[in-house]
Amino acid sequence: GAGVSQSPRYKVTKRGQDVALRCDPISGHVSLYWYRQALGQGPEFLTYFNYEAQQDKSGLPNDRFSAERPEGSISTLTIQRTEQRDSAMYRCASSSPGTGSTGANVLTFGAGSRLTVL
Amino acid sequence: AQSVTQLGSHVSVSEGALVLLRCNYSSSVPPYLFWYVQYPNQGLQLLLKYTSAATLVKGINGFEAEFKKSETSFHLTKPSAHMSDAAEYFCAVGAYTGRRALTFGSGTRLQVQP
C-alpha cells in the first residue's frame, strides 16, 4: 500500500483479555518494526523482522507479548492477559533494505494503534 | 548500547524566531542520527538523517542539524519558526552493529507563539 497501515486505530479492552494489533507495511519493505509509545515519551523498541524472520525481540517486556510476520508482509503483535500498564500507543514502522546498514534505514511509521486496558 | 537525551521536554518560541532543539547521543560505535516530527494523530515523519557524510544535514521544511562528534550532539535548528512547526520532535540513533533498530529520545514539544 501507499503507507503503513495499522488496525485497529483504537482498542479498549478489559484487563485479562488478549488483544491482537495488525500492521500492514509498505509493499516491498523488507524490515518491519514494532514500537510502544507511552504518553509524553518517545517510541520504545519492542521487536523487528527482516522478511518473516524475527531478528530482535529484546524489547518485548515479558512473555505476554509476542509478534509474528509469517509471510514476510503483514505482522501481528499479540498481548495476552492484558494489564493496565500495557495501555499505550503501539506503532509499527517499515523500511526498505537501502544500500547501507540496516541501522541507517529510514523508518516509515503508521498512525499507530492506541490500546486502553480498563 | 545507544541512547539519546533530548534536553527540554517543552520549547516555546515566537513566530519568526530561531528554533533550537537539543539532542545528545551516546553510542559505542559511529552513529546514524535522525530527527523525526510527530503531528497530532499522525505517525512520525522523517525530518532529516545523518549517516557519516556531511556533518551539516539539511532536511524538509527548512530544518537542519549539525553532527558534532566532539560534543556528541545533533541539535536541530530552523532560522525562522512558523506556526505550522508546532509539533513534537524526536531525535533517534541507529548503528551498523548491535541492535539494528532506532533508539528514540523522549521528545521535545515545540510551541510557536503568534
Interface residues (C-beta under 8 A of the other chain):
Chain A: V4 Y33 Y35 G40 Q41 G42 P43 E44 F45 Y48 Q55 D56 S58 G59 R91 A93 G100 S101 T102 G103 A104 N105 V106 L107 T108 F109 G110 A111 G112
Chain B: V4 Q6 S9 Y32 F34 Y36 N41 Q42 G43 L44 Q45 L46 K49 T51 F90 A92 G94 A95 Y96 T97 R99 R100 A101 L102 T103 F104 G105 S106 G107
